[in-house]
Amino acid sequence: MIKDIRSSEIKNFIKNNPETVLLDVRTEDEWKNIGKPDTKDLGIKSFFITISQDTNFIENVKKEIDKKNQVLVMCAAGGRSMIAANMLMQEGYKVHNLFGGFSGNNDDPGWKKLGLPFYNS
C-alpha cells in the first residue's frame, strides 16, 4: 500500500528517511510556468521525469533513481503521482505519494502554498 505524505509532513519525513529523493512527474510546461521544487536546502535530490503515454517513464526512472531510495512522488495535486507511485511500487521501489502535490488540492495546501522552497525555470 502506498502511503500519502502531506505537504506539512515533508520535512519530518525527510528527517526520518534520509535516503529520500523527490520525483516530480509533472510536465515540462508545469515546471516552466508554475515552478519546480528546490530540495537542496532540504538535503535531498530531486528528479523531474514526466509521466505520460508518450514517454518511457519506468525506463527513465530506472536510469536515474536507485531502488535503495525512498521515493516521494509529486505531481500538481496528487492524482498523477499516485499513478506513478503504483507503477514504481510494481517495479520494486519504496514509494510514497505527496498528497496535495506542488499546487495543492482541497485537503492539502501543497508544496508551493506552504512556502517550501521552489524556483521558476
N, C-alpha and C positions, 0 to 999 in steps of 0.2 A: 504494500500500500504506500502511496506517495503522500508524504506529509506536507501540508501547506505551512509556509512560514510567512507571517505577516511582516509588512514593511517595518513596523515598530520593533520587531524582534531580530532584525538583521544583525545589528552589532553584537548582541548577546550570542546569537547563533554562531557567528564567525569566531568569537572568542572561545566558545566551547568546541568548535570544529575547525582547527587551524588549517586543515587540508582542503578547505572550501575554495571553489572557484565559482565565479558568476558567469552564466551563459545567457546572453541576451539574444533571443530568437526573432526579434522584430525585423522589419525591412530596412533596407538602406535609406529609403525616404524618411522613415520614422527616426532613425538615428540622426539624419541630417537636419530634419525640420523640428524635431521635438527635443532631441538631446540624447546623450549617452551617459550611463552611469560611470562615474570616476571612482574606481575602487582602490587606487594606490594608497590613499590615506587610511583605508580600512585594512590594508595589509594583505589583500588577496588579488589574484589575477582575474581579469575579465576577458571573455571571448565573445565575439559578435558573429554569429552564424545564423543566417536566415533559415527559417523552416518554411518551405513552400513545396508545391508539387514539382516544380522545375529545378530543384536543387537536389544534390546528393547529401542530404542533411546528415545522416548517420555516418557516412564515409568522411565527411568534413569534420565532424566532431571527433571521430577516431584519430584523425591526423593531429588534432590539437590537444585533446584532453585525455589524461591518463585515468584509468578506472580506479586508481587508488584515491582519487579526489572525491570529496563530497561536491556534487554539482547542484548549485542553486540556479534554477531555470527561471528566466524572466521574459515577459512579453509586455504588451501595453497594460492589460488589466487582469491577466491570469488565465485566459482561455487557451491560447496557442501554447503557452508554456506548459500547461497540463498535458496537452497532446504530445509535445516534445519530451516531457518527463516520462510519460508512459513508454514512448519509443525507446528512450535511453535505458529505462529500467529493464526492458526486454533484452537489451544488449549487455546487461550486467553492470551498469553504472549505479552508483548510490546517488539518488536524485531527490530533490525537494523542489516544490513549486513555490515561487514567490507570489503569494496571494496578493492581488492588488497591482502587481507589476510596476512598471515605471510611472504610469499616469494615474493609477488608482481606479477604484470601482465604488459601488455604493456601500461596501462594507469595509474598505481599507483605503486610506488616502494615497497610497503608492509612494514610490521612491522619491519622486520629484517634490511632491507636496509636503513630505516630511522633512525636506531640507537636506536629504542625503546628497553627497557630492555628485555633481554631473557637469558636463560640458557640452557645448554645441560644436558639431564638427563642420 
